[in-house]
């Protein structure tokens, strides 16, 4: 993994060299170099290890997800703020299977740093609400559940939200 400043420097040099290729008349090389520069800029905003961790999580391979997340050294320095949010979000999902106290910490940190998609924010709020519900903190769980309901504009989590509301009434 390259530090984020190296990615920007590589993108700048690649763009400069592509301009040189355009001036020299090698249009194909210039276009190809612009595509490579675009890849460096994309990887500045979307960390490659977080993307690979999401792929592993999608396959339900939690060990693989942890393996890719562990490759990120010093996330506070090497990741953009939103990437740090997703780093903590993924750790929260993994730890929600085993250790609720640590998962709560990671979900809070992810919500504090921010996530770029409303669905991810809704899922983080819903998961944190479930943790609070298991700890018998009904007021906080209700607030987070309502926040998740507002953020779920596409209706992807309506089933889980209704199930949580049923469980909340039993408490």
mmCIF file of the C-alpha atoms, coordinates in Angstrom:
data_MODEL
# 
_entry.id   MODEL 
# 
loop_
_atom_site.group_PDB 
_atom_site.id 
_atom_site.type_symbol 
_atom_site.label_atom_id 
_atom_site.label_alt_id 
_atom_site.label_comp_id 
_atom_site.label_asym_id 
_atom_site.label_entity_id 
_atom_site.label_seq_id 
_atom_site.pdbx_PDB_ins_code 
_atom_site.Cartn_x 
_atom_site.Cartn_y 
_atom_site.Cartn_z 
_atom_site.occupancy 
_atom_site.B_iso_or_equiv 
_atom_site.pdbx_formal_charge 
_atom_site.auth_seq_id 
_atom_site.auth_comp_id 
_atom_site.auth_asym_id 
_atom_site.auth_atom_id 
_atom_site.pdbx_PDB_model_num 
ATOM 1   C CA . UNK A 1 1   ? 0.000   0.000   0.000   1.00 0.00 ? 1   UNK A CA 1 
ATOM 2   C CA . UNK A 1 2   ? 1.331   3.379   -0.966  1.00 0.00 ? 2   UNK A CA 1 
ATOM 3   C CA . UNK A 1 3   ? 0.806   6.320   1.372   1.00 0.00 ? 3   UNK A CA 1 
ATOM 4   C CA . UNK A 1 4   ? -1.814  8.732   0.065   1.00 0.00 ? 4   UNK A CA 1 
ATOM 5   C CA . UNK A 1 5   ? 0.714   11.478  -0.784  1.00 0.00 ? 5   UNK A CA 1 
ATOM 6   C CA . UNK A 1 6   ? 2.702   9.038   -2.960  1.00 0.00 ? 6   UNK A CA 1 
ATOM 7   C CA . UNK A 1 7   ? -0.479  8.215   -4.906  1.00 0.00 ? 7   UNK A CA 1 
ATOM 8   C CA . UNK A 1 8   ? -1.035  11.908  -5.650  1.00 0.00 ? 8   UNK A CA 1 
ATOM 9   C CA . UNK A 1 9   ? 2.602   12.421  -6.672  1.00 0.00 ? 9   UNK A CA 1 
ATOM 10  C CA . UNK A 1 10  ? 2.446   9.396   -8.992  1.00 0.00 ? 10  UNK A CA 1 
ATOM 11  C CA . UNK A 1 11  ? -0.783  10.721  -10.509 1.00 0.00 ? 11  UNK A CA 1 
ATOM 12  C CA . UNK A 1 12  ? 0.793   14.160  -11.093 1.00 0.00 ? 12  UNK A CA 1 
ATOM 13  C CA . UNK A 1 13  ? 3.888   12.687  -12.744 1.00 0.00 ? 13  UNK A CA 1 
ATOM 14  C CA . UNK A 1 14  ? 1.767   10.391  -14.896 1.00 0.00 ? 14  UNK A CA 1 
ATOM 15  C CA . UNK A 1 15  ? -0.388  13.308  -16.076 1.00 0.00 ? 15  UNK A CA 1 
ATOM 16  C CA . UNK A 1 16  ? 2.721   15.368  -16.833 1.00 0.00 ? 16  UNK A CA 1 
ATOM 17  C CA . UNK A 1 17  ? 4.263   12.539  -18.822 1.00 0.00 ? 17  UNK A CA 1 
ATOM 18  C CA . UNK A 1 18  ? 0.998   11.971  -20.685 1.00 0.00 ? 18  UNK A CA 1 
ATOM 19  C CA . UNK A 1 19  ? 0.977   15.654  -21.704 1.00 0.00 ? 19  UNK A CA 1 
ATOM 20  C CA . UNK A 1 20  ? 4.536   15.175  -22.946 1.00 0.00 ? 20  UNK A CA 1 
ATOM 21  C CA . UNK A 1 21  ? 3.370   12.142  -24.950 1.00 0.00 ? 21  UNK A CA 1 
ATOM 22  C CA . UNK A 1 22  ? 0.562   14.223  -26.492 1.00 0.00 ? 22  UNK A CA 1 
ATOM 23  C CA . UNK A 1 23  ? 3.054   16.924  -27.496 1.00 0.00 ? 23  UNK A CA 1 
ATOM 24  C CA . UNK A 1 24  ? 5.365   14.328  -29.061 1.00 0.00 ? 24  UNK A CA 1 
ATOM 25  C CA . UNK A 1 25  ? 2.469   12.938  -31.092 1.00 0.00 ? 25  UNK A CA 1 
ATOM 26  C CA . UNK A 1 26  ? 2.034   9.620   -29.263 1.00 0.00 ? 26  UNK A CA 1 
ATOM 27  C CA . UNK A 1 27  ? -1.692  10.062  -28.671 1.00 0.00 ? 27  UNK A CA 1 
ATOM 28  C CA . UNK A 1 28  ? -2.321  6.431   -27.697 1.00 0.00 ? 28  UNK A CA 1 
ATOM 29  C CA . UNK A 1 29  ? 0.394   6.501   -25.053 1.00 0.00 ? 29  UNK A CA 1 
ATOM 30  C CA . UNK A 1 30  ? -0.968  9.765   -23.687 1.00 0.00 ? 30  UNK A CA 1 
ATOM 31  C CA . UNK A 1 31  ? -4.486  8.381   -23.365 1.00 0.00 ? 31  UNK A CA 1 
ATOM 32  C CA . UNK A 1 32  ? -3.213  5.216   -21.685 1.00 0.00 ? 32  UNK A CA 1 
ATOM 33  C CA . UNK A 1 33  ? -1.157  7.270   -19.220 1.00 0.00 ? 33  UNK A CA 1 
ATOM 34  C CA . UNK A 1 34  ? -4.210  9.398   -18.400 1.00 0.00 ? 34  UNK A CA 1 
ATOM 35  C CA . UNK A 1 35  ? -6.110  6.211   -17.576 1.00 0.00 ? 35  UNK A CA 1 
ATOM 36  C CA . UNK A 1 36  ? -3.288  5.114   -15.266 1.00 0.00 ? 36  UNK A CA 1 
ATOM 37  C CA . UNK A 1 37  ? -3.329  8.551   -13.592 1.00 0.00 ? 37  UNK A CA 1 
ATOM 38  C CA . UNK A 1 38  ? -7.073  8.152   -13.105 1.00 0.00 ? 38  UNK A CA 1 
ATOM 39  C CA . UNK A 1 39  ? -6.425  4.817   -11.424 1.00 0.00 ? 39  UNK A CA 1 
ATOM 40  C CA . UNK A 1 40  ? -4.005  6.468   -8.969  1.00 0.00 ? 40  UNK A CA 1 
ATOM 41  C CA . UNK A 1 41  ? -6.564  9.158   -8.190  1.00 0.00 ? 41  UNK A CA 1 
ATOM 42  C CA . UNK A 1 42  ? -9.294  6.532   -7.719  1.00 0.00 ? 42  UNK A CA 1 
ATOM 43  C CA . UNK A 1 43  ? -7.064  4.625   -5.310  1.00 0.00 ? 43  UNK A CA 1 
ATOM 44  C CA . UNK A 1 44  ? -6.485  7.844   -3.382  1.00 0.00 ? 44  UNK A CA 1 
ATOM 45  C CA . UNK A 1 45  ? -10.206 8.037   -2.592  1.00 0.00 ? 45  UNK A CA 1 
ATOM 46  C CA . UNK A 1 46  ? -10.940 4.298   -2.469  1.00 0.00 ? 46  UNK A CA 1 
ATOM 47  C CA . UNK A 1 47  ? -8.268  2.330   -0.651  1.00 0.00 ? 47  UNK A CA 1 
ATOM 48  C CA . UNK A 1 48  ? -7.391  -0.907  -2.415  1.00 0.00 ? 48  UNK A CA 1 
ATOM 49  C CA . UNK A 1 49  ? -7.252  -2.985  0.768   1.00 0.00 ? 49  UNK A CA 1 
ATOM 50  C CA . UNK A 1 50  ? -10.660 -1.759  1.919   1.00 0.00 ? 50  UNK A CA 1 
ATOM 51  C CA . UNK A 1 51  ? -12.119 -2.677  -1.485  1.00 0.00 ? 51  UNK A CA 1 
ATOM 52  C CA . UNK A 1 52  ? -10.602 -6.159  -1.213  1.00 0.00 ? 52  UNK A CA 1 
ATOM 53  C CA . UNK A 1 53  ? -11.893 -6.485  2.361   1.00 0.00 ? 53  UNK A CA 1 
ATOM 54  C CA . UNK A 1 54  ? -15.413 -5.627  1.148   1.00 0.00 ? 54  UNK A CA 1 
ATOM 55  C CA . UNK A 1 55  ? -15.085 -8.342  -1.503  1.00 0.00 ? 55  UNK A CA 1 
ATOM 56  C CA . UNK A 1 56  ? -14.152 -10.894 1.152   1.00 0.00 ? 56  UNK A CA 1 
ATOM 57  C CA . UNK A 1 57  ? -16.991 -9.739  3.397   1.00 0.00 ? 57  UNK A CA 1 
ATOM 58  C CA . UNK A 1 58  ? -19.419 -10.135 0.519   1.00 0.00 ? 58  UNK A CA 1 
ATOM 59  C CA . UNK A 1 59  ? -18.296 -13.770 0.241   1.00 0.00 ? 59  UNK A CA 1 
ATOM 60  C CA . UNK A 1 60  ? -18.875 -14.186 4.025   1.00 0.00 ? 60  UNK A CA 1 
ATOM 61  C CA . UNK A 1 61  ? -15.130 -14.838 4.437   1.00 0.00 ? 61  UNK A CA 1 
ATOM 62  C CA . UNK A 1 62  ? -14.494 -13.054 7.729   1.00 0.00 ? 62  UNK A CA 1 
ATOM 63  C CA . UNK A 1 63  ? -10.916 -14.327 8.067   1.00 0.00 ? 63  UNK A CA 1 
ATOM 64  C CA . UNK A 1 64  ? -10.086 -12.958 4.625   1.00 0.00 ? 64  UNK A CA 1 
ATOM 65  C CA . UNK A 1 65  ? -11.678 -9.633  5.540   1.00 0.00 ? 65  UNK A CA 1 
ATOM 66  C CA . UNK A 1 66  ? -9.558  -9.383  8.677   1.00 0.00 ? 66  UNK A CA 1 
ATOM 67  C CA . UNK A 1 67  ? -6.465  -10.359 6.682   1.00 0.00 ? 67  UNK A CA 1 
ATOM 68  C CA . UNK A 1 68  ? -6.966  -7.484  4.223   1.00 0.00 ? 68  UNK A CA 1 
ATOM 69  C CA . UNK A 1 69  ? -7.795  -5.005  6.984   1.00 0.00 ? 69  UNK A CA 1 
ATOM 70  C CA . UNK A 1 70  ? -4.670  -6.001  8.907   1.00 0.00 ? 70  UNK A CA 1 
ATOM 71  C CA . UNK A 1 71  ? -2.545  -5.033  5.921   1.00 0.00 ? 71  UNK A CA 1 
ATOM 72  C CA . UNK A 1 72  ? -3.464  -1.393  6.483   1.00 0.00 ? 72  UNK A CA 1 
ATOM 73  C CA . UNK A 1 73  ? -0.789  -0.038  8.756   1.00 0.00 ? 73  UNK A CA 1 
ATOM 74  C CA . UNK A 1 74  ? -1.484  3.174   10.678  1.00 0.00 ? 74  UNK A CA 1 
ATOM 75  C CA . UNK A 1 75  ? -4.956  3.917   9.247   1.00 0.00 ? 75  UNK A CA 1 
ATOM 76  C CA . UNK A 1 76  ? -5.133  7.392   10.816  1.00 0.00 ? 76  UNK A CA 1 
ATOM 77  C CA . UNK A 1 77  ? -2.174  8.506   8.716   1.00 0.00 ? 77  UNK A CA 1 
ATOM 78  C CA . UNK A 1 78  ? -2.589  6.466   5.532   1.00 0.00 ? 78  UNK A CA 1 
ATOM 79  C CA . UNK A 1 79  ? -6.339  6.746   4.976   1.00 0.00 ? 79  UNK A CA 1 
ATOM 80  C CA . UNK A 1 80  ? -8.659  9.595   4.102   1.00 0.00 ? 80  UNK A CA 1 
ATOM 81  C CA . UNK A 1 81  ? -11.364 10.369  6.708   1.00 0.00 ? 81  UNK A CA 1 
ATOM 82  C CA . UNK A 1 82  ? -14.139 8.436   4.913   1.00 0.00 ? 82  UNK A CA 1 
ATOM 83  C CA . UNK A 1 83  ? -11.792 5.483   4.426   1.00 0.00 ? 83  UNK A CA 1 
ATOM 84  C CA . UNK A 1 84  ? -11.100 5.487   8.153   1.00 0.00 ? 84  UNK A CA 1 
ATOM 85  C CA . UNK A 1 85  ? -14.865 5.376   8.673   1.00 0.00 ? 85  UNK A CA 1 
ATOM 86  C CA . UNK A 1 86  ? -15.178 2.309   6.458   1.00 0.00 ? 86  UNK A CA 1 
ATOM 87  C CA . UNK A 1 87  ? -12.131 0.732   8.135   1.00 0.00 ? 87  UNK A CA 1 
ATOM 88  C CA . UNK A 1 88  ? -13.891 1.033   11.501  1.00 0.00 ? 88  UNK A CA 1 
ATOM 89  C CA . UNK A 1 89  ? -17.235 -0.015  9.987   1.00 0.00 ? 89  UNK A CA 1 
ATOM 90  C CA . UNK A 1 90  ? -15.736 -3.253  8.662   1.00 0.00 ? 90  UNK A CA 1 
ATOM 91  C CA . UNK A 1 91  ? -14.056 -3.964  11.990  1.00 0.00 ? 91  UNK A CA 1 
ATOM 92  C CA . UNK A 1 92  ? -17.397 -3.365  13.720  1.00 0.00 ? 92  UNK A CA 1 
ATOM 93  C CA . UNK A 1 93  ? -19.161 -5.845  11.432  1.00 0.00 ? 93  UNK A CA 1 
ATOM 94  C CA . UNK A 1 94  ? -16.491 -8.477  12.044  1.00 0.00 ? 94  UNK A CA 1 
ATOM 95  C CA . UNK A 1 95  ? -16.444 -7.982  15.825  1.00 0.00 ? 95  UNK A CA 1 
ATOM 96  C CA . UNK A 1 96  ? -20.239 -7.887  16.141  1.00 0.00 ? 96  UNK A CA 1 
ATOM 97  C CA . UNK A 1 97  ? -20.094 -11.668 15.703  1.00 0.00 ? 97  UNK A CA 1 
ATOM 98  C CA . UNK A 1 98  ? -17.903 -12.161 18.784  1.00 0.00 ? 98  UNK A CA 1 
ATOM 99  C CA . UNK A 1 99  ? -17.231 -9.086  20.956  1.00 0.00 ? 99  UNK A CA 1 
ATOM 100 C CA . UNK A 1 100 ? -20.063 -6.563  21.273  1.00 0.00 ? 100 UNK A CA 1 
ATOM 101 C CA . UNK A 1 101 ? -18.125 -4.065  23.395  1.00 0.00 ? 101 UNK A CA 1 
ATOM 102 C CA . UNK A 1 102 ? -15.354 -3.678  20.811  1.00 0.00 ? 102 UNK A CA 1 
ATOM 103 C CA . UNK A 1 103 ? -17.904 -3.673  17.984  1.00 0.00 ? 103 UNK A CA 1 
ATOM 104 C CA . UNK A 1 104 ? -19.748 -0.827  19.699  1.00 0.00 ? 104 UNK A CA 1 
ATOM 105 C CA . UNK A 1 105 ? -16.523 1.172   19.848  1.00 0.00 ? 105 UNK A CA 1 
ATOM 106 C CA . UNK A 1 106 ? -15.821 0.616   16.153  1.00 0.00 ? 106 UNK A CA 1 
ATOM 107 C CA . UNK A 1 107 ? -19.371 1.464   15.046  1.00 0.00 ? 107 UNK A CA 1 
ATOM 108 C CA . UNK A 1 108 ? -19.325 4.682   17.093  1.00 0.00 ? 108 UNK A CA 1 
ATOM 109 C CA . UNK A 1 109 ? -15.990 5.650   15.543  1.00 0.00 ? 109 UNK A CA 1 
ATOM 110 C CA . UNK A 1 110 ? -17.298 4.857   12.033  1.00 0.00 ? 110 UNK A CA 1 
ATOM 111 C CA . UNK A 1 111 ? -20.364 7.035   12.569  1.00 0.00 ? 111 UNK A CA 1 
ATOM 112 C CA . UNK A 1 112 ? -18.189 9.798   13.973  1.00 0.00 ? 112 UNK A CA 1 
ATOM 113 C CA . UNK A 1 113 ? -15.816 9.737   10.983  1.00 0.00 ? 113 UNK A CA 1 
ATOM 114 C CA . UNK A 1 114 ? -18.634 9.369   8.490   1.00 0.00 ? 114 UNK A CA 1 
ATOM 115 C CA . UNK A 1 115 ? -19.589 6.942   5.765   1.00 0.00 ? 115 UNK A CA 1 
ATOM 116 C CA . UNK A 1 116 ? -20.346 8.040   2.236   1.00 0.00 ? 116 UNK A CA 1 
ATOM 117 C CA . UNK A 1 117 ? -23.480 5.986   1.550   1.00 0.00 ? 117 UNK A CA 1 
ATOM 118 C CA . UNK A 1 118 ? -26.780 6.368   3.409   1.00 0.00 ? 118 UNK A CA 1 
ATOM 119 C CA . UNK A 1 119 ? -27.293 2.605   3.366   1.00 0.00 ? 119 UNK A CA 1 
ATOM 120 C CA . UNK A 1 120 ? -23.997 2.068   5.170   1.00 0.00 ? 120 UNK A CA 1 
ATOM 121 C CA . UNK A 1 121 ? -24.913 4.737   7.716   1.00 0.00 ? 121 UNK A CA 1 
ATOM 122 C CA . UNK A 1 122 ? -28.277 3.061   8.238   1.00 0.00 ? 122 UNK A CA 1 
ATOM 123 C CA . UNK A 1 123 ? -26.626 -0.337  8.672   1.00 0.00 ? 123 UNK A CA 1 
ATOM 124 C CA . UNK A 1 124 ? -24.123 1.051   11.187  1.00 0.00 ? 124 UNK A CA 1 
ATOM 125 C CA . UNK A 1 125 ? -26.944 2.712   13.146  1.00 0.00 ? 125 UNK A CA 1 
ATOM 126 C CA . UNK A 1 126 ? -28.991 -0.479  13.032  1.00 0.00 ? 126 UNK A CA 1 
ATOM 127 C CA . UNK A 1 127 ? -26.079 -2.599  14.242  1.00 0.00 ? 127 UNK A CA 1 
ATOM 128 C CA . UNK A 1 128 ? -25.279 -0.175  17.034  1.00 0.00 ? 128 UNK A CA 1 
ATOM 129 C CA . UNK A 1 129 ? -28.967 -0.146  17.977  1.00 0.00 ? 129 UNK A CA 1 
ATOM 130 C CA . UNK A 1 130 ? -28.885 -3.943  18.226  1.00 0.00 ? 130 UNK A CA 1 
ATOM 131 C CA . UNK A 1 131 ? -25.850 -3.786  20.480  1.00 0.00 ? 131 UNK A CA 1 
ATOM 132 C CA . UNK A 1 132 ? -27.558 -1.238  22.729  1.00 0.00 ? 132 UNK A CA 1 
ATOM 133 C CA . UNK A 1 133 ? -30.677 -3.380  22.794  1.00 0.00 ? 133 UNK A CA 1 
ATOM 134 C CA . UNK A 1 134 ? -28.678 -6.379  24.010  1.00 0.00 ? 134 UNK A CA 1 
ATOM 135 C CA . UNK A 1 135 ? -27.140 -4.183  26.699  1.00 0.00 ? 135 UNK A CA 1 
ATOM 136 C CA . UNK A 1 136 ? -30.661 -3.072  27.780  1.00 0.00 ? 136 UNK A CA 1 
ATOM 137 C CA . UNK A 1 137 ? -30.139 0.562   26.792  1.00 0.00 ? 137 UNK A CA 1 
ATOM 138 C CA . UNK A 1 138 ? -33.562 1.052   25.259  1.00 0.00 ? 138 UNK A CA 1 
ATOM 139 C CA . UNK A 1 139 ? -33.568 4.835   24.825  1.00 0.00 ? 139 UNK A CA 1 
ATOM 140 C CA . UNK A 1 140 ? -30.309 4.923   22.846  1.00 0.00 ? 140 UNK A CA 1 
ATOM 141 C CA . UNK A 1 141 ? -31.377 1.891   20.824  1.00 0.00 ? 141 UNK A CA 1 
ATOM 142 C CA . UNK A 1 142 ? -34.668 3.581   19.916  1.00 0.00 ? 142 UNK A CA 1 
ATOM 143 C CA . UNK A 1 143 ? -32.921 6.776   18.811  1.00 0.00 ? 143 UNK A CA 1 
ATOM 144 C CA . UNK A 1 144 ? -30.500 4.872   16.588  1.00 0.00 ? 144 UNK A CA 1 
ATOM 145 C CA . UNK A 1 145 ? -33.270 2.698   15.180  1.00 0.00 ? 145 UNK A CA 1 
ATOM 146 C CA . UNK A 1 146 ? -35.259 5.800   14.189  1.00 0.00 ? 146 UNK A CA 1 
ATOM 147 C CA . UNK A 1 147 ? -32.145 7.295   12.620  1.00 0.00 ? 147 UNK A CA 1 
ATOM 148 C CA . UNK A 1 148 ? -31.585 4.082   10.657  1.00 0.00 ? 148 UNK A CA 1 
ATOM 149 C CA . UNK A 1 149 ? -35.200 4.165   9.503   1.00 0.00 ? 149 UNK A CA 1 
ATOM 150 C CA . UNK A 1 150 ? -34.752 7.713   8.157   1.00 0.00 ? 150 UNK A CA 1 
ATOM 151 C CA . UNK A 1 151 ? -31.512 6.829   6.383   1.00 0.00 ? 151 UNK A CA 1 
ATOM 152 C CA . UNK A 1 152 ? -32.936 3.704   4.728   1.00 0.00 ? 152 UNK A CA 1 
ATOM 153 C CA . UNK A 1 153 ? -34.497 5.510   1.771   1.00 0.00 ? 153 UNK A CA 1 
ATOM 154 C CA . UNK A 1 154 ? -34.282 2.511   -0.574  1.00 0.00 ? 154 UNK A CA 1 
ATOM 155 C CA . UNK A 1 155 ? -36.022 0.160   1.847   1.00 0.00 ? 155 UNK A CA 1 
ATOM 156 C CA . UNK A 1 156 ? -33.203 -2.378  1.951   1.00 0.00 ? 156 UNK A CA 1 
ATOM 157 C CA . UNK A 1 157 ? -33.295 -2.699  5.743   1.00 0.00 ? 157 UNK A CA 1 
ATOM 158 C CA . UNK A 1 158 ? -37.038 -2.462  6.401   1.00 0.00 ? 158 UNK A CA 1 
ATOM 159 C CA . UNK A 1 159 ? -37.318 -6.126  7.392   1.00 0.00 ? 159 UNK A CA 1 
ATOM 160 C CA . UNK A 1 160 ? -34.490 -5.874  9.912   1.00 0.00 ? 160 UNK A CA 1 
ATOM 161 C CA . UNK A 1 161 ? -35.843 -2.589  11.279  1.00 0.00 ? 161 UNK A CA 1 
ATOM 162 C CA . UNK A 1 162 ? -39.324 -4.060  11.793  1.00 0.00 ? 162 UNK A CA 1 
ATOM 163 C CA . UNK A 1 163 ? -37.832 -7.104  13.515  1.00 0.00 ? 163 UNK A CA 1 
ATOM 164 C CA . UNK A 1 164 ? -35.801 -4.865  15.823  1.00 0.00 ? 164 UNK A CA 1 
ATOM 165 C CA . UNK A 1 165 ? -38.916 -2.833  16.654  1.00 0.00 ? 165 UNK A CA 1 
ATOM 166 C CA . UNK A 1 166 ? -40.752 -6.040  17.600  1.00 0.00 ? 166 UNK A CA 1 
ATOM 167 C CA . UNK A 1 167 ? -37.873 -7.064  19.846  1.00 0.00 ? 167 UNK A CA 1 
ATOM 168 C CA . UNK A 1 168 ? -37.781 -3.566  21.342  1.00 0.00 ? 168 UNK A CA 1 
ATOM 169 C CA . UNK A 1 169 ? -41.406 -3.895  22.450  1.00 0.00 ? 169 UNK A CA 1 
ATOM 170 C CA . UNK A 1 170 ? -40.543 -7.067  24.376  1.00 0.00 ? 170 UNK A CA 1 
ATOM 171 C CA . UNK A 1 171 ? -37.912 -5.282  26.467  1.00 0.00 ? 171 UNK A CA 1 
# 
